[in-house]
Amino acid sequence: MPRHLNAAVQAGLPHERSWFVGTDGALDLDALIADFQTFFREHSEHWVQRFEQYQEAGPQLLLQAHLQRVVNGGGVIEREYALGRGRTDLLIRWPQGGRTRKFVVECKLRRGDLERTIAEGLTQTRGYMDRCGAEAGHLIVFDRALERTWAEKVFRRDPEADGASVTVWGM
């Protein structure tokens, strides 16, 4: 169902796999998410409206469409929809050099205090990484509050995370 919902979005996004995959076959997920962050800031109001009946899921569906256009060319995105079962939102599997690299992408909607949302999300993301054997994690915090500026919403943090590499992205 989510692939169907975001198929039109994915088709409308530029598809330049070479921007995000190195000559060694490595997926530059940081660059891909940073590109999405810029896209989301500039176009989210227009695109998220397309998912009107799925307002809370709209940002995540848009993220999935953005990731699919690159990852599906060589890797796999596994999605978890069983809320409350302690599973990650997205697990990216990317083959490289005879092994499969794994990346966790956890999405949160900011509700209230940003630092509390991040702290809870980091704990959850690290747990998912451990369970999946992922080498890196990305926590994406969507802030849909109209009263906050984009300068307040958009950020990147690379906190120490008990030896686990987790990047926090604000949008």
C-alpha positions as CSV (number, residue, x, y, z in Angstrom):
1,M,0.0,0.0,0.0
2,P,2.7,2.6,0.8
3,R,4.5,1.9,-2.5
4,H,1.2,2.6,-4.3
5,L,0.6,5.8,-2.3
6,N,4.0,7.2,-3.1
7,A,4.4,5.9,-6.6
8,A,3.4,9.2,-8.2
9,V,5.7,11.1,-5.8
10,Q,8.6,8.8,-6.7
11,A,8.0,9.2,-10.4
12,G,8.1,13.0,-10.1
13,L,11.4,13.1,-8.3
14,P,14.7,13.4,-10.2
15,H,16.5,10.1,-10.3
16,E,20.3,10.4,-10.4
17,R,21.6,7.3,-8.7
18,S,25.2,8.3,-9.4
19,W,24.8,11.3,-7.0
20,F,24.4,8.9,-4.1
21,V,26.3,5.7,-5.0
22,G,30.1,5.8,-5.2
23,T,32.3,4.1,-7.8
24,D,33.1,1.5,-5.2
25,G,29.3,0.8,-4.9
26,A,28.9,2.4,-1.5
27,L,25.6,4.0,-0.8
28,D,26.0,7.6,0.6
29,L,23.0,7.6,2.8
30,D,24.0,10.8,4.5
31,A,24.0,12.6,1.2
32,L,20.7,11.0,0.2
33,I,19.0,12.1,3.5
34,A,20.6,15.6,3.3
35,D,19.2,15.9,-0.2
36,F,15.8,14.9,1.1
37,Q,16.1,17.4,3.9
38,T,16.6,20.2,1.4
39,F,13.7,18.9,-0.8
40,F,11.4,18.6,2.2
41,R,12.1,22.1,3.3
42,E,11.3,23.5,-0.1
43,H,8.4,21.3,-1.2
44,S,6.8,19.5,1.8
45,E,3.6,21.6,1.9
46,H,2.8,20.7,-1.7
47,W,3.7,17.0,-1.6
48,V,2.4,16.1,1.9
49,Q,-1.0,17.5,0.8
50,R,-1.2,14.6,-1.7
51,F,-1.4,12.3,1.3
52,E,-4.3,14.3,2.9
53,Q,-6.0,11.4,4.4
54,Y,-2.6,10.1,5.8
55,Q,-1.4,13.4,7.3
56,E,0.7,11.8,10.0
57,A,2.2,9.3,7.5
58,G,2.7,11.9,4.7
59,P,6.2,12.9,5.6
60,Q,7.3,9.3,6.0
61,L,5.7,8.3,2.7
62,L,7.5,11.2,1.0
63,L,10.8,10.1,2.6
64,Q,10.2,6.5,1.4
65,A,9.6,7.7,-2.2
66,H,12.8,9.8,-2.0
67,L,14.8,6.8,-0.8
68,Q,13.2,4.2,-3.1
69,R,14.3,6.0,-6.3
70,V,17.9,5.3,-5.4
71,V,17.9,2.3,-3.1
72,N,15.7,0.1,-5.2
73,G,18.3,0.3,-8.0
74,G,20.5,-2.1,-6.0
75,G,19.3,-2.6,-2.5
76,V,16.1,-3.2,-0.6
77,I,14.0,-1.1,1.8
78,E,12.2,-3.1,4.4
79,R,9.3,-1.3,6.0
80,E,7.7,-2.0,9.4
81,Y,4.0,-1.2,9.8
82,A,3.2,-3.2,13.0
83,L,3.2,-0.2,15.4
84,G,4.1,-0.9,19.0
85,R,5.9,-4.1,18.2
86,G,9.4,-2.7,18.7
87,R,10.5,-2.7,15.1
88,T,12.3,-0.1,13.0
89,D,10.4,2.1,10.5
90,L,12.8,1.4,7.7
91,L,15.8,-1.0,7.3
92,I,17.9,-0.4,4.2
93,R,19.9,-3.4,3.0
94,W,22.7,-2.5,0.5
95,P,25.0,-5.0,-1.1
96,Q,28.6,-3.9,-1.3
97,G,31.8,-5.8,-1.6
98,G,30.4,-9.2,-1.1
99,R,28.5,-8.3,2.1
100,T,25.2,-6.6,2.9
101,R,25.4,-3.3,4.7
102,K,22.4,-2.4,6.9
103,F,21.1,1.0,7.9
104,V,18.2,1.8,10.2
105,V,16.0,4.8,9.5
106,E,13.6,5.7,12.3
107,C,11.0,8.5,11.9
108,K,9.5,10.5,14.7
109,L,6.9,13.3,14.7
110,R,7.9,16.0,17.1
111,R,5.2,16.3,19.8
112,G,6.3,18.7,22.5
113,D,9.9,18.9,23.7
114,L,12.4,18.4,20.9
115,E,15.2,17.1,23.2
116,R,12.9,14.5,24.8
117,T,11.8,13.4,21.3
118,I,15.4,13.0,20.3
119,A,16.4,11.2,23.5
120,E,13.6,8.7,23.1
121,G,14.3,8.3,19.4
122,L,18.0,7.7,19.9
123,T,17.3,4.9,22.5
124,Q,14.8,3.3,20.1
125,T,17.1,3.6,17.1
126,R,20.1,2.1,18.9
127,G,18.0,-0.8,20.0
128,Y,16.8,-1.4,16.4
129,M,20.4,-1.2,15.2
130,D,21.5,-3.8,17.7
131,R,18.6,-6.1,16.8
132,C,19.2,-5.8,13.1
133,G,23.0,-5.8,13.2
134,A,23.0,-2.4,11.4
135,E,26.2,-0.4,11.1
136,A,24.5,3.0,11.2
137,G,21.2,4.6,12.1
138,H,19.4,7.7,11.2
139,L,16.7,9.3,13.3
140,I,14.5,11.7,11.4
141,V,12.4,14.1,13.4
142,F,9.6,15.7,11.5
143,D,8.3,19.0,13.0
144,R,4.9,19.9,11.5
145,A,4.3,22.9,13.8
146,L,3.4,25.9,11.7
147,E,4.5,28.4,14.4
148,R,8.2,27.2,14.2
149,T,10.4,28.5,11.4
150,W,12.4,26.2,9.1
151,A,15.5,27.6,10.6
152,E,14.3,26.0,13.9
153,K,13.2,22.7,12.3
154,V,16.1,21.9,10.0
155,F,19.3,20.6,11.6
156,R,21.7,17.7,11.7
157,R,23.3,16.3,14.8
158,D,25.9,13.6,15.2
159,P,25.6,12.7,18.9
160,E,27.7,10.2,20.8
161,A,25.4,7.2,21.0
162,D,27.0,4.5,23.1
163,G,29.4,3.5,20.3
164,A,26.6,3.3,17.7
165,S,26.6,5.7,14.8
166,V,23.3,7.6,14.8
167,T,22.7,10.8,12.9
168,V,19.7,12.9,13.9
169,W,18.0,14.9,11.2
170,G,15.5,17.7,11.9
171,M,12.9,18.6,9.2
